[in-house]
């Protein structure tokens, strides 16, 4: 699985320039590093490295913050700085959010395949969004956004 963190930073911060610092490091999930042999998330590895570099900066999720690191308020281009909170991520006002997409093939002027429609209806349902929140890797959509996405299935 390829993570798109680098692409997100390149688009949103570097404006497509691809001008990276040659000492940049990328991390991925690694199995077996923990004492119990379970998966170590790439975000954990990022924060472990960042906690040892007082001049470092990293891009990962809030769940991986450690006491030696902090989330930064970022400027959105209008002169104000937006703190990183659940609300600013969900309302899309924090400048560095990541979206996760589902894509499916749909023939022009044809209905969505019923199996695909039902799966996406589940994902967008209250039950599906609760499952996403319980899993802890992603934030659920707001009810308004979920309704908007459901309308696209018709």
C-alpha positions in Angstrom: 0.0 0.0 0.0 1.4 3.4 -0.9 0.7 6.3 1.4 0.0 9.7 -0.1 1.5 11.9 2.6 4.3 13.0 0.3 1.8 13.9 -2.5 -0.4 15.8 -0.1 2.5 17.9 1.2 3.8 18.5 -2.4 0.3 19.7 -3.5 -0.7 21.7 -0.5 2.5 23.1 0.8 5.1 23.0 -2.0 2.4 23.8 -4.7 3.6 21.0 -6.9 7.3 22.0 -7.0 8.5 18.7 -5.6 11.4 20.6 -3.9 12.1 18.3 -1.0 14.9 18.5 1.5 17.3 15.6 0.7 17.2 14.5 4.3 13.5 13.9 4.4 12.5 10.5 5.6 9.2 8.6 5.0 7.9 5.8 7.2 5.5 2.9 6.6 3.8 0.4 8.9 6.1 -2.3 10.1 5.1 -5.7 11.5 7.0 -7.1 14.5 8.7 -4.1 16.0 6.6 -4.1 19.1 7.5 -6.6 21.9 4.2 -8.5 21.3 5.0 -8.7 17.5 2.1 -6.5 16.5 2.1 -3.9 13.8 3.9 -0.6 14.4 2.1 2.2 12.6 4.2 4.5 10.4 2.9 7.5 12.4 4.4 6.0 15.6 7.8 5.8 13.9 7.5 9.3 12.6 6.8 10.7 16.1 9.5 8.6 17.7 12.0 10.1 15.2 10.6 13.6 15.6 10.7 13.5 19.4 14.6 13.2 19.0 14.9 16.1 16.6 14.1 19.5 18.1 14.3 21.2 14.7 12.2 18.6 12.9 8.8 18.8 11.4 6.5 15.9 10.6 3.1 15.2 9.0 1.0 12.4 10.6 -2.2 12.0 12.6 -3.1 13.3 16.0 -3.3 9.9 17.6 0.5 9.6 17.2 1.5 12.7 19.1 3.9 12.1 22.0 4.8 14.4 24.9 7.8 15.8 23.1 5.8 16.8 20.0 2.9 19.2 19.4 0.4 19.9 16.7 0.7 23.3 15.0 -1.9 25.9 14.1 -1.5 26.6 10.4 -2.2 29.6 8.2 -4.9 29.0 5.7 -3.9 31.9 3.4 -6.4 34.4 4.9 -4.0 35.6 7.6 -5.5 33.6 10.4 -4.0 30.5 12.0 -6.2 27.5 12.5 -5.6 25.1 15.4 -5.6 21.4 14.7 -8.8 20.1 16.4 -11.4 17.5 15.7 -13.8 20.3 14.6 -11.3 22.1 12.3 -10.5 18.8 10.6 -14.2 17.8 10.2 -15.2 21.3 8.9 -12.2 21.3 6.6 -10.9 24.6 7.9 -7.5 23.1 8.9 -5.2 23.5 5.9 -3.6 20.0 5.9 -6.5 17.5 6.0 -6.3 14.3 4.2 -9.3 12.9 2.4 -10.0 9.2 1.7 -11.9 8.4 -1.4 -13.9 5.5 -2.8 -14.0 5.3 -6.6 -16.2 3.1 -8.7 -17.0 2.7 -12.3 -20.4 4.0 -13.4 -21.7 3.9 -16.9 -23.1 7.2 -18.1 -26.8 7.5 -17.6 -26.9 4.1 -15.8 -27.7 3.4 -12.2 -25.0 2.5 -9.7 -24.5 -1.3 -9.4 -26.8 -2.3 -6.5 -24.0 -4.1 -4.6 -21.7 -1.0 -4.8 -24.6 1.2 -3.8 -25.4 -0.9 -0.8 -21.8 -1.0 0.4 -21.4 2.7 0.1 -24.8 3.3 1.8 -23.4 1.3 4.7 -20.2 3.2 4.8 -22.1 6.5 4.8 -24.7 5.3 7.3 -24.6 6.1 11.0 -23.6 2.5 11.7 -20.8 2.6 9.1 -19.5 6.0 10.4 -19.6 4.6 14.0 -17.5 1.6 12.8 -15.0 4.1 11.2 -14.8 6.0 14.5 -14.4 2.9 16.5 -11.6 1.7 14.3 -9.7 4.9 15.1 -7.7 5.4 11.9 -10.1 7.9 10.3 -12.6 10.4 11.4 -16.3 10.0 10.6 -17.9 12.3 8.2 -20.3 15.0 9.5 -24.0 14.1 9.0 -24.3 16.8 6.4 -21.3 15.5 4.4 -22.6 11.9 4.6 -26.0 13.0 3.3 -24.4 15.0 0.4 -22.4 11.9 -0.6 -25.4 9.6 -0.4 -27.3 11.9 -2.8 -24.5 11.2 -5.4 -25.5 7.5 -5.4 -28.8 8.3 -7.0 
